[in-house]
Amino acid sequence: MNRLLRGLDNAGWLRRLLNYFRRTLPSRRGVLLLGGVALTILSLLVHILYLVSDTNPLIGLCGFLLLHIAIIVGFIGVLLAEALGRGYRD
């Protein structure tokens, strides 16, 4: 376990990813939340397609996966928006 944690501490790609988010997210706090809403609407369309079609189980699985991904993205967006505060413009 310690080896895994040391590997994450020294990971350059993770450091670059976190620095990118640290620079870009404060000015665009609502992007993840809007992405979650868009994925939810897309999931609704996939579910309607599933009901209209001959009930292909793969389409139903895609709809459920989209819905769960949308919920996770939306929750992360709400949590980050709260943690980042009101913003530098306010």
Z-matrix of the N, CA and C atoms (Angstrom, degrees):
N
C 1 1.455
C 2 1.524 1 110.98
N 3 1.330 2 116.19 1 -40.46
C 4 1.469 3 119.33 2 179.15
C 5 1.518 4 111.22 3 -63.90
N 6 1.335 5 116.07 4 -35.44
C 7 1.462 6 119.56 5 179.15
C 8 1.529 7 110.65 6 -64.50
N 9 1.340 8 116.50 7 -40.29
C 10 1.464 9 120.77 8 177.58
C 11 1.524 10 111.05 9 -63.65
N 12 1.326 11 117.09 10 -44.75
C 13 1.463 12 120.26 11 -179.53
C 14 1.527 13 111.56 12 -65.97
N 15 1.342 14 117.66 13 -38.67
C 16 1.461 15 119.87 14 176.36
C 17 1.519 16 110.92 15 -65.07
N 18 1.338 17 116.50 16 -37.11
C 19 1.459 18 119.72 17 177.18
C 20 1.513 19 112.32 18 -64.28
N 21 1.342 20 116.86 19 -38.36
C 22 1.469 21 119.94 20 177.13
C 23 1.514 22 111.75 21 -70.12
N 24 1.333 23 116.84 22 -35.24
C 25 1.464 24 119.60 23 178.34
C 26 1.521 25 111.49 24 -65.18
N 27 1.320 26 117.52 25 -33.66
C 28 1.461 27 121.67 26 -176.62
C 29 1.525 28 113.38 27 -96.70
N 30 1.316 29 118.25 28 4.65
C 31 1.463 30 121.49 29 -176.46
C 32 1.528 31 110.12 30 -74.41
N 33 1.323 32 115.13 31 116.99
C 34 1.463 33 119.88 32 179.79
C 35 1.514 34 112.78 33 -70.13
N 36 1.336 35 117.31 34 -36.32
C 37 1.461 36 120.39 35 -179.27
C 38 1.515 37 110.95 36 -65.84
N 39 1.340 38 117.51 37 -34.63
C 40 1.462 39 120.45 38 178.71
C 41 1.522 40 110.29 39 -71.06
N 42 1.315 41 116.86 40 -38.60
C 43 1.460 42 120.90 41 178.31
C 44 1.526 43 110.46 42 -63.53
N 45 1.349 44 116.56 43 -43.43
C 46 1.466 45 119.99 44 178.89
C 47 1.528 46 111.17 45 -65.40
N 48 1.344 47 117.47 46 -39.35
C 49 1.459 48 120.99 47 179.30
C 50 1.525 49 110.97 48 -64.58
N 51 1.318 50 117.53 49 -44.44
C 52 1.464 51 120.71 50 179.40
C 53 1.527 52 111.67 51 -66.55
N 54 1.321 53 117.51 52 -37.56
C 55 1.472 54 120.00 53 176.50
C 56 1.519 55 111.42 54 -65.60
N 57 1.341 56 116.70 55 -37.94
C 58 1.466 57 120.23 56 176.85
C 59 1.526 58 110.42 57 -61.60
N 60 1.339 59 117.04 58 -47.30
C 61 1.461 60 120.18 59 179.26
C 62 1.526 61 111.78 60 -65.56
N 63 1.311 62 117.09 61 -35.81
C 64 1.460 63 120.69 62 179.95
C 65 1.525 64 111.07 63 -65.54
N 66 1.338 65 117.17 64 -33.81
C 67 1.462 66 120.91 65 179.73
C 68 1.526 67 113.10 66 -81.80
N 69 1.337 68 118.46 67 -35.40
C 70 1.459 69 119.94 68 -171.07
C 71 1.523 70 114.67 69 -97.42
N 72 1.312 71 118.97 70 -30.38
C 73 1.458 72 119.66 71 -174.23
C 74 1.524 73 115.74 72 -71.59
N 75 1.327 74 121.32 73 -33.19
C 76 1.466 75 117.65 74 -179.32
C 77 1.525 76 114.05 75 -59.24
N 78 1.313 77 117.99 76 -33.04
C 79 1.462 78 118.71 77 -179.83
C 80 1.527 79 112.06 78 -86.57
N 81 1.317 80 117.84 79 -13.27
C 82 1.471 81 122.01 80 -179.56
C 83 1.521 82 110.32 81 -129.75
N 84 1.312 83 116.34 82 60.12
C 85 1.465 84 120.52 83 -173.86
C 86 1.519 85 113.01 84 -66.71
N 87 1.307 86 119.74 85 -30.16
C 88 1.449 87 121.99 86 -173.91
C 89 1.511 88 115.44 87 -90.69
N 90 1.328 89 117.93 88 2.47
C 91 1.463 90 121.05 89 -175.49
C 92 1.527 91 111.01 90 -64.30
N 93 1.322 92 117.59 91 -44.60
C 94 1.463 93 119.69 92 -179.66
C 95 1.520 94 111.58 93 -66.01
N 96 1.315 95 116.82 94 -37.62
C 97 1.458 96 119.96 95 178.19
C 98 1.526 97 111.01 96 -66.16
N 99 1.323 98 117.23 97 -42.39
C 100 1.465 99 120.18 98 176.68
C 101 1.523 100 111.44 99 -66.51
N 102 1.329 101 116.76 100 -35.24
C 103 1.459 102 120.34 101 174.90
C 104 1.526 103 111.50 102 -63.12
N 105 1.325 104 116.88 103 -39.83
C 106 1.460 105 120.62 104 176.48
C 107 1.517 106 112.11 105 -64.14
N 108 1.327 107 117.02 106 -39.25
C 109 1.467 108 120.32 107 177.56
C 110 1.528 109 110.30 108 -66.52
N 111 1.326 110 117.25 109 -41.86
C 112 1.469 111 120.52 110 178.83
C 113 1.529 112 111.07 111 -63.50
N 114 1.328 113 117.43 112 -41.18
C 115 1.459 114 120.44 113 177.35
C 116 1.524 115 112.21 114 -66.37
N 117 1.330 116 116.70 115 -33.66
C 118 1.461 117 120.06 116 176.58
C 119 1.528 118 110.77 117 -65.99
N 120 1.320 119 117.12 118 -42.50
C 121 1.464 120 120.53 119 177.51
C 122 1.527 121 110.53 120 -64.99
N 123 1.326 122 116.80 121 -40.83
C 124 1.463 123 120.36 122 176.64
C 125 1.532 124 110.86 123 -63.05
N 126 1.320 125 116.75 124 -38.32
C 127 1.462 126 120.64 125 176.80
C 128 1.525 127 111.07 126 -64.23
N 129 1.327 128 117.03 127 -38.92
C 130 1.465 129 120.25 128 176.98
C 131 1.527 130 110.72 129 -62.38
N 132 1.328 131 116.83 130 -42.46
C 133 1.463 132 120.10 131 178.14
C 134 1.532 133 111.72 132 -63.91
N 135 1.325 134 116.71 133 -38.60
C 136 1.463 135 119.93 134 178.13
C 137 1.524 136 110.47 135 -67.48
N 138 1.333 137 117.75 136 -37.65
C 139 1.456 138 120.35 137 177.06
C 140 1.536 139 111.37 138 -66.06
N 141 1.325 140 117.14 139 -38.95
C 142 1.468 141 119.68 140 176.27
C 143 1.519 142 110.06 141 -64.76
N 144 1.321 143 117.44 142 -40.89
C 145 1.461 144 121.03 143 175.92
C 146 1.523 145 111.07 144 -61.49
N 147 1.317 146 116.92 145 -37.61
C 148 1.460 147 121.80 146 178.01
C 149 1.532 148 111.17 147 -63.99
N 150 1.324 149 116.32 148 -40.13
C 151 1.476 150 119.55 149 179.58
C 152 1.519 151 111.76 150 -72.01
N 153 1.337 152 117.35 151 -35.60
C 154 1.458 153 121.34 152 -178.24
C 155 1.527 154 111.20 153 -75.17
N 156 1.333 155 116.16 154 -36.11
C 157 1.464 156 119.75 155 -178.25
C 158 1.529 157 109.67 156 -74.90
N 159 1.295 158 115.09 157 -173.04
C 160 1.460 159 119.33 158 -178.07
C 161 1.528 160 111.48 159 -84.75
N 162 1.317 161 116.62 160 39.35
C 163 1.466 162 125.89 161 178.05
C 164 1.529 163 112.23 162 51.48
N 165 1.316 164 115.78 163 57.05
C 166 1.449 165 122.22 164 174.00
C 167 1.534 166 108.18 165 -69.81
N 168 1.329 167 118.63 166 121.29
C 169 1.471 168 119.85 167 -176.34
C 170 1.528 169 113.87 168 -64.23
N 171 1.338 170 117.50 169 -25.65
C 172 1.454 171 119.86 170 178.63
C 173 1.533 172 111.31 171 -67.74
N 174 1.318 173 116.99 172 -37.62
C 175 1.473 174 120.58 173 177.22
C 176 1.523 175 110.02 174 -66.45
N 177 1.320 176 116.90 175 -40.66
C 178 1.463 177 120.29 176 177.25
C 179 1.513 178 111.90 177 -63.33
N 180 1.334 179 117.21 178 -40.78
C 181 1.457 180 121.25 179 178.21
C 182 1.523 181 111.05 180 -64.53
N 183 1.332 182 116.88 181 -40.64
C 184 1.473 183 120.15 182 177.17
C 185 1.530 184 110.99 183 -62.68
N 186 1.325 185 116.85 184 -39.41
C 187 1.460 186 120.10 185 178.53
C 188 1.516 187 112.25 186 -63.81
N 189 1.325 188 116.61 187 -43.52
C 190 1.463 189 119.74 188 179.17
C 191 1.527 190 112.08 189 -68.04
N 192 1.340 191 117.02 190 -38.41
C 193 1.459 192 119.55 191 177.31
C 194 1.524 193 111.21 192 -65.33
N 195 1.326 194 116.95 193 -41.72
C 196 1.471 195 119.90 194 177.08
C 197 1.520 196 111.53 195 -61.45
N 198 1.319 197 116.43 196 -40.87
C 199 1.458 198 119.54 197 -179.95
C 200 1.520 199 111.07 198 -63.72
N 201 1.313 200 117.37 199 -44.24
C 202 1.459 201 119.65 200 -179.03
C 203 1.530 202 111.83 201 -68.99
N 204 1.322 203 117.52 202 -37.60
C 205 1.464 204 120.02 203 175.73
C 206 1.531 205 110.23 204 -64.60
N 207 1.328 206 116.67 205 -39.32
C 208 1.464 207 120.69 206 178.68
C 209 1.519 208 111.35 207 -63.19
N 210 1.323 209 117.20 208 -41.00
C 211 1.468 210 120.66 209 179.23
C 212 1.524 211 110.28 210 -64.37
N 213 1.330 212 117.09 211 -43.77
C 214 1.462 213 120.04 212 -179.65
C 215 1.527 214 110.71 213 -65.28
N 216 1.334 215 117.55 214 -44.29
C 217 1.477 216 120.65 215 179.07
C 218 1.529 217 110.29 216 -63.21
N 219 1.319 218 117.47 217 -40.76
C 220 1.464 219 120.71 218 178.72
C 221 1.516 220 112.69 219 -64.52
N 222 1.330 221 116.80 220 -43.20
C 223 1.468 222 120.07 221 177.72
C 224 1.525 223 111.69 222 -63.78
N 225 1.322 224 116.68 223 -42.52
C 226 1.466 225 119.55 224 177.68
C 227 1.527 226 110.14 225 -63.53
N 228 1.331 227 116.80 226 -37.99
C 229 1.462 228 120.26 227 177.23
C 230 1.512 229 112.75 228 -63.36
N 231 1.318 230 116.98 229 -41.79
C 232 1.471 231 120.42 230 178.53
C 233 1.525 232 110.21 231 -66.04
N 234 1.330 233 116.75 232 -44.23
C 235 1.461 234 120.04 233 -179.35
C 236 1.523 235 111.74 234 -64.06
N 237 1.330 236 117.48 235 -42.24
C 238 1.464 237 119.80 236 179.16
C 239 1.521 238 111.88 237 -69.88
N 240 1.310 239 117.71 238 -37.30
C 241 1.464 240 119.82 239 178.59
C 242 1.525 241 110.53 240 -64.27
N 243 1.310 242 116.61 241 -37.77
C 244 1.465 243 120.05 242 178.17
C 245 1.527 244 110.51 243 -69.50
N 246 1.322 245 116.61 244 -41.13
C 247 1.474 246 119.58 245 -178.11
C 248 1.526 247 112.12 246 -70.81
N 249 1.330 248 117.44 247 -31.75
C 250 1.466 249 120.23 248 -178.50
C 251 1.519 250 112.45 249 -78.15
N 252 1.307 251 117.92 250 -15.57
C 253 1.456 252 121.22 251 177.19
C 254 1.515 253 112.94 252 85.76
N 255 1.321 254 115.03 253 -166.99
C 256 1.458 255 120.72 254 -175.18
C 257 1.515 256 112.46 255 -75.53
N 258 1.298 257 119.62 256 -21.75
C 259 1.457 258 120.75 257 177.57
C 260 1.514 259 112.00 258 111.47
N 261 1.304 260 115.04 259 165.77
C 262 1.458 261 119.92 260 -177.04
C 263 1.511 262 112.18 261 -81.26
N 264 1.325 263 118.33 262 -15.53
C 265 1.482 264 120.18 263 -178.88
C 266 1.523 265 112.15 264 -83.83
N 267 1.316 266 117.71 265 -20.09
C 268 1.477 267 120.93 266 -176.02
C 269 1.509 268 111.65 267 -89.87
